[in-house]
Amino acid sequence: MELESKMLGTKIVRKKGVTAKDPILVEGLPGIGLVGKLAAEYMIKELKAEKIAELYSPHFPHQVLMLKKGTIRMLKNKFYLWRNPNGSDIIILVGDVQAVTSEAQFEVCGKMLDYFTSMNGKTIYTLGGYGVGKFVENPKVFGAASHASVIPELEKKGVIFGETNGSIIGAAGLLLGLGKLRGIKGACLMGETHGGYVDAKAAQSVLGVLSRILEVRIDMSKLEEKAHESEKFMKKMEKEAKKHSEMSGEMLGDSDITYIR
């Protein structure tokens, strides 16, 4: 894969000769609680998925990342492919950042969909967190679907519909909205989360439901360890916040974080 030296717009650098069998796209870019990012990256690692493309854009923040070996690299999004021996292949989208403006989101998501449809993909699942402003012992997985026909089957897998409100910000929403205009079906899977902290526990809930939907077995033991650490941290932070609230006479838990990305 080689990137053109003069980049005037969003570019996807593809690995040559890659094909996929009726692929399903799973998106897990950074958002609330990093829920989608954690779930998607864990999925890539456990399935040993192969990187097949990279997306670069002038709409990403104007910075580079410094690496431990002393070099730098551009911010990017990455596509990975897992070849499913028993069904549809899975393309997993992860990355460092999302585009920073509304116009940029439309352009970047449009390029992502161009790439996915070029691989003959017709189904998308986006992953994210649904912020509720408090610690959740057993995170639910809420859903918002592109088409009503998608809902019944997902409900059987444990996705809860009709209990959310607000907006789905960024790629988690736009990939579905723009995809619907192209005839692509799918849903956003939202793990119930505080919204203010990295939440591996919500990621575990989302990935558990997604694995049932895709009928793919994923060893969750390592993520479960992270979920326990995440839970301990959030309980500690909530305890400290409650103590501070009581001292200041403020009410805790009135935050209305009802959007996801």
C-alpha positions in Angstrom: 0.0 0.0 0.0 1.4 3.4 -1.0 -0.1 6.8 -0.4 0.2 9.5 -3.0 2.6 12.2 -2.0 0.1 15.0 -2.8 -3.1 14.5 -0.8 -5.8 17.0 -1.7 -8.7 15.0 -0.4 -9.6 11.9 1.6 -7.7 8.9 0.2 -8.1 5.1 0.8 -5.0 3.1 0.1 -6.0 -0.4 -0.7 -4.0 -3.7 -0.6 -4.1 -5.1 -4.1 -6.0 -8.1 -5.1 -8.2 -8.3 -2.0 -11.8 -9.7 -2.4 -14.4 -10.6 0.2 -17.4 -12.9 0.4 -20.6 -10.9 1.0 -18.8 -8.8 3.6 -20.4 -7.2 6.7 -18.8 -3.9 7.9 -18.3 -3.4 11.6 -17.3 0.2 12.6 -15.6 1.0 15.9 -14.0 4.5 15.7 -13.3 6.6 18.8 -16.4 7.9 20.6 -18.1 8.1 24.0 -16.3 5.8 26.5 -14.2 4.5 23.6 -16.8 1.6 23.7 -16.9 0.9 19.9 -13.1 1.3 19.6 -12.3 -1.1 22.4 -14.8 -3.7 21.0 -13.6 -3.5 17.4 -9.9 -3.5 18.2 -10.4 -6.5 20.5 -12.3 -8.3 17.8 -9.4 -7.7 15.3 -6.9 -9.1 17.7 -8.8 -12.2 18.7 -9.8 -13.1 15.1 -6.3 -12.2 13.8 -7.9 -10.1 11.0 -5.7 -8.9 8.1 -5.2 -5.2 7.4 -6.5 -4.5 3.8 -6.7 -0.7 3.6 -5.9 2.6 5.2 -7.8 5.9 5.0 -6.0 9.3 5.2 -7.8 12.6 5.2 -6.9 16.3 5.5 -10.0 16.5 7.6 -8.3 14.7 10.5 -6.5 16.9 13.1 -3.3 18.6 11.9 -0.9 16.5 13.8 1.2 13.3 13.6 1.8 10.6 16.2 5.3 10.1 17.7 6.2 6.4 18.0 8.3 4.7 20.7 10.9 3.8 18.1 11.5 7.5 17.5 9.6 7.9 14.2 6.2 9.5 13.4 3.1 8.5 11.5 0.0 10.2 10.1 -3.4 9.9 11.7 -5.5 7.3 9.9 -8.4 4.9 9.9 -7.8 1.2 9.0 -9.9 -1.6 7.5 -9.3 -5.2 8.5 -10.7 -8.3 6.9 -11.6 -11.6 8.6 -12.5 -14.4 6.3 -15.4 -16.3 7.8 -15.3 -20.0 7.0 -19.0 -20.4 7.9 -20.6 -17.3 6.5 -20.1 -13.7 5.4 -16.6 -12.2 5.7 -16.3 -9.3 8.2 -14.6 -6.0 7.5 -13.7 -4.1 10.7 -13.1 -0.4 10.6 -11.0 1.2 13.4 -8.8 4.3 13.7 -7.1 7.0 15.6 -9.7 9.8 15.1 -12.8 10.9 13.3 -13.2 13.9 11.0 -13.5 17.1 12.8 -16.4 19.0 11.0 -19.8 18.1 9.7 -18.8 18.6 6.1 -15.7 16.4 6.6 -17.7 13.6 8.2 -19.9 13.5 5.2 -16.9 13.3 2.8 -15.0 10.7 4.9 -18.1 8.5 5.5 -18.9 8.7 1.8 -15.4 7.4 0.9 -15.8 4.6 3.5 -19.1 3.6 1.9 -17.6 3.8 -1.6 -14.9 1.3 -0.5 -17.3 -1.0 1.2 -19.7 -1.1 -1.7 -16.8 -1.8 -4.1 -16.4 -5.0 -2.0 -20.1 -5.8 -2.6 -21.0 -5.1 1.0 -24.6 -4.6 2.0 -24.8 -4.7 5.8 -23.3 -2.4 8.4 -23.1 -2.6 12.2 -21.7 0.5 14.0 -20.6 0.3 17.6 -20.6 3.0 20.3 -21.5 4.1 23.8 -24.9 5.4 25.0 -24.1 7.9 27.8 -26.3 7.9 30.8 -24.1 9.9 33.2 -23.7 7.3 35.9 -22.0 4.0 36.5 -23.9 0.9 35.1 -23.4 -2.4 36.8 -24.7 -4.5 33.9 -24.7 -2.4 30.7 -27.6 -3.0 28.3 -27.0 -2.9 24.5 -29.4 -0.5 22.8 -30.0 -0.4 19.1 -31.1 2.0 16.3 -31.7 0.5 12.9 -31.6 1.8 9.4 -34.7 -0.2 8.5 -37.6 -1.5 10.6 -37.1 -5.0 9.0 -33.8 -5.3 10.8 -35.2 -5.0 14.3 -36.9 -8.3 15.0 -33.9 -10.5 14.4 -31.6 -8.2 16.4 -34.0 -8.2 19.3 -33.6 -12.0 19.4 -29.9 -11.5 19.9 -30.4 -9.2 22.9 -30.5 -5.7 21.3 -33.0 -3.3 23.0 -34.9 -0.9 20.7 -37.1 2.1 21.4 -35.5 3.1 24.7 -33.0 5.7 23.5 -33.3 9.3 22.4 -31.1 12.0 21.1 -28.6 11.9 18.2 -25.9 9.5 17.0 -22.9 11.7 16.2 -20.2 10.9 13.7 -19.4 7.8 11.7 -21.6 5.6 13.9 -24.6 7.5 12.7 -23.6 8.8 9.2 -22.5 5.4 7.9 -26.0 4.1 8.6 -27.8 7.2 7.4 -25.8 7.6 4.1 -25.7 3.8 3.7 -29.5 3.7 3.9 -29.6 6.1 0.9 -27.6 3.5 -1.0 -29.8 0.6 0.0 -27.5 -0.7 2.8 -29.1 -2.1 5.9 -27.7 -2.1 9.4 -27.9 -0.9 13.0 -25.9 1.0 15.6 -25.2 -1.1 18.7 -24.9 1.2 21.8 -23.4 0.0 25.1 -24.9 1.7 28.1 -22.1 3.7 29.8 -21.3 6.6 32.1 -19.9 8.6 29.2 -17.0 10.3 31.0 -14.6 7.4 31.3 -13.1 4.6 29.1 -15.5 1.8 29.5 -14.3 -1.8 28.8 -17.4 -3.2 30.5 -19.8 -1.6 28.0 -17.4 -2.7 25.2 -17.7 -6.3 26.5 -21.5 -6.1 26.4 -21.5 -4.7 22.9 -19.1 -7.3 21.6 -21.0 -10.1 23.2 -24.2 -9.1 21.4 -22.4 -8.5 18.1 -20.7 -12.0 18.3 -24.2 -13.5 18.6 -25.5 -11.5 15.7 -22.6 -12.5 13.5 -22.5 -16.0 14.8 -18.8 -15.7 15.4 -17.1 -17.2 18.5 -14.7 -14.7 20.2 -12.7 -15.5 23.4 -13.8 -12.7 25.8 -11.6 -13.6 28.7 -9.0 -10.8 28.1 -11.6 -8.2 27.6 -13.4 -9.4 30.8 -10.2 -8.6 32.7 -10.2 -5.1 31.3 -13.9 -4.8 32.1 -13.2 -5.6 35.8 -10.5 -2.9 35.9 -12.8 -0.5 34.2 -15.6 -1.2 36.7 -13.3 -0.7 39.7 -12.1 2.6 38.3 -15.6 3.9 37.5 -16.9 2.9 41.0 -14.0 4.8 42.6 -14.7 7.9 40.5 -18.4 7.8 41.1 -17.8 7.5 44.9 -15.5 10.5 44.8 -17.9 12.5 42.7 -20.7 11.7 45.1 -18.6 12.7 48.1 -17.8 16.0 46.3 -21.4 16.5 45.4 -22.6 16.0 49.0 -20.0 18.5 50.2 -21.0 21.1 47.7 -24.8 20.5 48.1 -25.2 19.6 44.4 -27.3 16.7 43.1 -25.5 13.9 41.4 -26.7 12.1 38.3 -28.6 15.0 36.6 -26.4 14.9 33.6 -28.4 14.3 30.4 -25.8 12.6 28.1 -28.1 11.0 25.6 -26.1 11.0 22.5 -23.6 8.5 21.2 -20.8 8.3 18.7 
